[in-house]
Amino acid sequence: MVKIGIIGVGTVGASVANILESNADLITARAGKEIKVVKGVVNNLAKKRDVSIPLSDNADDILNDPEIDIVIELMGGVEEPYAVVKAALYNKKSVVTANKALLAYHRYDLQAIAKDIPIGYEASVAGGIPIINALKVGLSANEILEIKGIMNGTCNYMLTKMMNEGVDYAEILQEAQDLGYAESDPTFDVGGFDAAHKLLILASIAYGIDAKPEDILIEGIESINQEDIAFAKEFGYAIKLLAIAKKSGSNISLRVHPVLIKNDKMIAKIDGVMNGISVVGDKVGETLYYGPGAGGDATASAVISDIIEIVRAGQSSPMLGFKKPFNSENLTLAAKDDIESEYYLRMSVADEPGVLAKVATILGENNISIDTFLQRSTADCSVATLLCATHRTKEKNILSAIATIEKLDIIKTNVTMVRIEG
Ligand code: HSE
């Protein structure tokens, strides 16, 4: 029998314990051995939980138990779980974690400490979608040219509801939290950080690149409002938070930001808590992965797949997918503003003569060609909303134009900018 300890018995931890029980025969047959959760660790023993495993509030009860073979880390945070995972590895226990923030900062350190001790992290990216396995194993013959996807279920759930039901941002965020989709600090979701953590993990497997969240462009969905949604609907777009990794020569561009994307693109059709990731390999072409990106059972499905792999084989593939460092092309991380795109801009301006001309002149002076320009009146007759879509231009041009526009005295609020994905 293989004995498991779960540190962090929240929504996902409880699902792991319950599925290991409810699907026990099937899992035993697949793994070749019986797998049993013998202990769980929680912060607050007084809180009622939907599990029937012995609970303690001391992680050492699992870390120092010689009978426990595999430690499941589902705590959240970065430095505390880092210490816990290291302690498990030093005690020669295998580890399974769903913690993308931990891996975004410490994946290479953990790989170095673990050496041949298995660490599974399938659940860290895109919940129930086996994207780690797809990249590490299924696509391992390919040079990865692009990864592009919806990797945060909370944001996708919120944007879908805002788009389809006109629901208010704050109300829908609360709903996503109540459904157990959001991180304990939902800023990680709506600020784009959670998707960025996931992107960095995938980029390591694809490119062997060691970037940290601070190194890449991260923008969230906080500034998206119903005016943007109305513009998107009018011109045939969906609004999605995308995480993008793109190889161009020896440059790797990594970024997370909202986009307007034409409704007929497959990614535009991925709604609700579902995630969807497109991976382009040089030999296979485009492959697409779709499934639930958050939620207890979906994430537990991925956690248990790691447990089964460890029990079966002790883990057949190296943690981050490379047996030896891969740097034959001297891959480097592209600068944050090394982007070309079409752009959508929204701004509140004084509703008076010459305002449109001033804004249009600044765009022209920055080499930006306008595709669509709309003016909407507001309840306050002295203020109008300008909405504008541009032709393709360099990010540096659009940032310079925005900086100049924001200095105009006719501007009432900061300019909101969303990239338009081709
Ligand atoms: N908060 C995350 C999301 C959970 O909404 O996608 C899954 O990683």
Boltz pocket constraint, residues with backbone or C-beta under 6 A from the ligand:
constraints:
  - pocket:
      binder: B
      contacts: [[A, 123], [A, 124], [A, 126], [A, 127], [A, 151], [A, 152], [A, 153], [A, 154], [A, 155], [A, 180], [A, 181], [A, 182], [A, 183], [A, 189], [A, 194], [A, 293], [A, 294], [A, 295]]
      max_distance: 6.0
